[in-house]
Amino acid sequence: MSQSADELREMGSAPLVFKPVYHSFIPFGLLSHLEWMRLLSDQALSLKHHTDKMTSKLNFLILIMMVMGNCMFWKAYVSQSTCACKECSPSNDLWFNKRFNKSVQPFLSANMNFSEDAFKWWKRLQNEQGTFDLFKETVHDLFGMFPPKPDVKQYHPDRCRTCAVVGNSGNLHRSRYGPLIDFYDVVLRMNGAVTQGYEADVGSKTTHRIMYPESSVNLDNSTHLMLVPFKIKDIVWVMKAFSTGYLGKSYAPVLSKIKANKNLVMVLNPDFMMYVHHNWLEKKGGYPSTGFMALILAMHICDEVHVFGYGADSEGNWSHYFEKLKNKKLKTGLHPGNVEYGIIQELAKQRKVTFYKGF
């Protein structure tokens, strides 16, 4: 039985198969010249349709390969330029880049070059009378007794160094931040901050304790002692406190001997202290508070920084969660407390730190 031109057209539209007209076994003479031309035209359109589909698929495949290649390149780039944290803070903020200087060394180390300009700024903090040469000699003696380099985990693209910087503000009361604070790799506390009896609010873990001689406390064997020196005598103190005992006097009582791990002692660099005051505080106030220096320090040694226990009470005083404030006119002392707090808020806004304001 012969097939009509419509049936032949349907056969010719089968996907990816071009059926020549002679395959229908219909003698040439049974179809008019016009019907043959129409049939050949339909077959040609069908072939063009299939060819276009194949081209589209090929183009789509090429696009997918390009996207995958770009993703692999971007992943490699990101792994080299950022951190391995769940969320890395953006680095294109002008306000932050104007202040943050990664090249400033936070800690003193053996054989480092000291800035005489930083020394001149530093010696004014507590009326230091010693010379720059005496300072260098004292630091030389320091590293004859303690490790020549600070014990700091270096940046690595496959590692996320998380930090909790825990201030002493009274707003930690009833905060129940304790378990969260203890979760982080580094937990940095200030001066004589007490944890026993306050674990629910402030946690119990301490990996680093930042202090100066007049605020010093004994530490366990796993906690880093981070000394903030305000005068040459402070560097002498840490050497004597680990050996024969310190017999000197200061404006407040100091420990003659201290219990701590000698291999985990780190001393803040006066150049870093000046950098915090000039770059971050823009020379406002006498000098930065210990807590503010600790926060900026954390941004230099950690990839992810979480901030707890900062801020004044309702009367504008820096009260502590572990003791009753005696001086109701203290405010924030020589430190520009409002400026420091405003910078912490801006850092949180720029997603450089996570700020837990307490209650």
N, C-alpha and C positions, 0 to 999 in steps of 0.2 A: 504494500500500500504506500502510495506516495505521501510525503510530508509537506505541509504547507510552509510558506515563508516565515509565518509567525513562530511555528514550532522550531524551525531552523534557527531563528533568532534567539529563542529561549535556550537552545543547545549551545549557541555561540556565546551566551553570557555566563556560562559556568565559570567559577572562579579559577583564575590562573591557567586556563586551558583555552587555547585558540584552536577551533575546529575548522579545518579547511573545508570548503564547500564540496569538494569531490568526495569527502568522507560520508556524505549523506546518501550516496548511491542514486542520486536523482539525475537522470540524463540532462545534459545541458539544454536540450531543445524543449523540455517540459516547462522551463521557467523563461519568462520574458526577459529581455535585456534590462528593463527598468528594475524588475524584481532582483535580478542578480546584482545590479549596482547598489540597490538598497541594502541587500544582504551583506555585501562586502563592506559597505560603509558602517553598518552596525557592528560587524566583526572588528573593524579597525577601531571604533570607539571603545568597544569592550577591551581590546588590548591596551589602549591608551589609559583606560580606567585602572586596569591591573598594574600597569607600569607606574602610574602616579601613586598608587597605594604602596607599591614596593619602594619607590623613592621616598615617600613620606616616612615609611617605617625605618629606612636607612638613615634619613636625617634625624629622626627621633633617637635612634640608637647612638648616633654620633653625639647628639646633645647630651644624652645621659652620661656617656663616657667623659665628655668635657666637664660636666658638673662634678662627677666623681673624682676626676683628676684635681679640680680646683679645691674640692673638700679635703682631699688628702694633703694638698699643698698647704692649705690654711691650717689644718690640724697640726702639721709639722711646724708651721710658723708660730702658731699660738703656744705650742709646747716649749718653744725656745724663748718666747718673749713675755710670757705671763707665768702663772702658777698652776698647780694641780688642784687648787681648791674648787669647791662646788661653784663658787662665784668669785671671780677675780675682779678687783676694783678697776675701773677704767683709768687710763693713764694720760688722757688728753685734756685734763682740766687745767686751765691756766692758773687759777687761784692756787691749786695744790703744787703745780710744777714750779711756781715762783718761790715756794717755801721749802719744798723737800729737796734735799741734796744727798743722794746716796753715797757720794764719795767721802763724806765726812766720817771718820772712824769713831765709833761710839766709845771704844775702850782704849786705854793705854796698852802698849805692847813693847817688848824689848826692841831696841834699834830703830824705833820710829823717829821721824823728824817732828820736833815740837815747834809750834808757832809762838814766837815771842809776843806777837800782838795779842794772841789769845791769853798768854800768861799775864800780860799787863791788865787786860780786862778782868781776869780771874782773881788776881791778887787784891783787887779793890773790894771783893765781895765781903771778906771778913778781915780787912786791914792787914793782909799778909806783908811782912817786912822783909822776907827773904828775897834773894836775887834769883834771876833766871838760871844762873849756873848752879845755885843750890838746889833749885827745883829739879834740874836735869840729873844732878848727882843722886838725889833722893830717889828718883824714879829708877835710876840704874841699880841702886841697892835693892829696890823693891823686886826687880826681876831676877835678882840673885837668890831670892827666897821663894817666889811664886812662879807659876808657869809663865813662859814668855809670851804666850798667846792666849786670848780669852777662849773659854769653852763655849763656842757658839756654833750651832748647826748652820752650815752654809746653804745658800739657795740651791735648789735642784728642781728642774721642771716637772719631775715625777713625784715631788713631795710637797705636801701642804703643811707648813708650820703654823699651827694655831696658837694664839695667845689670849689669855684673860688677864687684863690689867685691873687689879682690884684696889680701888682707893679706900679711904677710911670714913667716908661720909655717913652721917646718921641716916641717910635715906635708904640704907641697906636693911634697916629694921623691918621685919615682917615681909621682906622681899621674896624669900624662899628661892633665892638664886643659887644656893649652895651646890646642888647636884649639877647644875649647868656649868658653874665655874670649874668644878672638879673634872669636867669632861675634856677640857682643853689640854694640849700638850704642855704648854708653858703657863704657869700661874705665877704672876709677879705681884708681890705685895710690898707695901711701904712701911718702913720704920718699925715701930713696935706693935703693929696690927695683931690683934688677938683673934685666934680662930676657935679655941676651946670654949665650948658653951654657946657658940654662935654658928655652928656648922650648917644649920638649916638655911641660914641667910647668906653666909659668906664662903661656905665650903671648908674643907680641911686640908686640901692639897696646896703645897707651896714649893715651887721649883726654884724661884729666884726671890731674894729679899734685897730691896734697895734701901740703903741706910747711910748715915754718917755717924761719926763716933758718939755724938750726943744722943743719938736715937738708936744705938746698937742694941741688939739682943742676941742671945745664943741661938744657934741653928742646929738642925740635925745633919747627919753626914751626907745627905743627898741634895741639900739646898745650896744654891749658888749665893755667895755673899757678893753683892754689887755695891761697892763703896762709891759714894758721891763725895769727893774731896772738895772742901772749900778753902783749904789752906795747906801748906806743906806739912804742918803738924798732923793733919789727918792721915797723910800717907805714912808718916812715922808711926802713928798710932796703930795702924793695921799690922805693921811689921812687929812692933813690940807686943801687941796683944796676942800674937801667935808664938811668941818666944819668951822673953824674960818678964814681960809685963810692962804696961805703960804707966808711968808715974807722973806724967804731966797733968796740968789743970786746964780747964776750959770754962766757958761761960755757963756750962751745966755739967753735972756728973757724967763720967764716961766709964765704961768697963775697962779695968786694968788688963784682964785676960778675956778672951772670947773662945767659946766652943763652936767650931765650924770646920768644914773640910778645907784644908789648906790648898788643895788642888782645884777648888771651885771658886777661888777668889778672883774677882774682876774689878778693875778700877776705872771709873768713868773718865773720859778724856776732857780736860778743860776746854779744848777746842770745840768739842761737841756741846758742852754747856753754853758756850758763847753763841754757837750756831742756833741753838734753841731760842736763846734770848733775842738774837738779832733777826733771824729769818722768820721765826714763828710768832714771837711776841712783838716784833718791830721795836725792840728796846723799851717797851713799856714795863713799868715796875722796876724794883731793884734787881731782881733776877727770877728765873723760873722756879716754881715750887718743885719739890721732889716728885710729886705725883704727875705734874705735867711733863717733866723730863722723862719719867718712866713711860708715859704714853708715847712720846715721840720716839723714844728708844725702841719700844715694841714695834713700831712701824718699820724700823731698820733691821730688826732681827726676825720678824715674823711675816708670813704671807697673809694672815687673816687675824685681825685684832678685834677683841670684844672688850668693852669698857664698862666697868661696874664701880659704883661707890664714889662718884664725883658730883660736886655741887654743894653749895652752901645751904644752910637751913633757912627757915622762914624769916629769920632776923638778919640774914646775910653773913652768918658766921660759919667758919669751917669747923663744924662739930664732928666728933668721932662716934661711931656706933658702939664702941666698947668702953666708953668713959663719959662722965658728966662734964660738960664744958664749965670751966671755972671763970674764965674771963669773957663776960658777955659783950665786951667791946673789942674782941679780937678781930672780927671781920675776917679778912684774908691776909693779914700781916703785911709784910713787905712785897707780897706777890700780887700781880694784877689778876685777881681771882675772876672778875667778870670777863676779862679778855680771854683768859684761859678757857673758861666755860663756853664762851661764844665760839672759840676755835673748835672745841670738841663737837659742838652742835653742827658746825659747818662741815667737819670731817665726816660726821654721820650722814649729813645731807648729800655729800659727794660720794657716799658709799665706800669711804676709805676705812672706816671703823663701824662697828655696830655698837650703839650706845644704849645701855640699860639704865634708865633714869631712877629706878627704885620707887620708893613711896614717901 
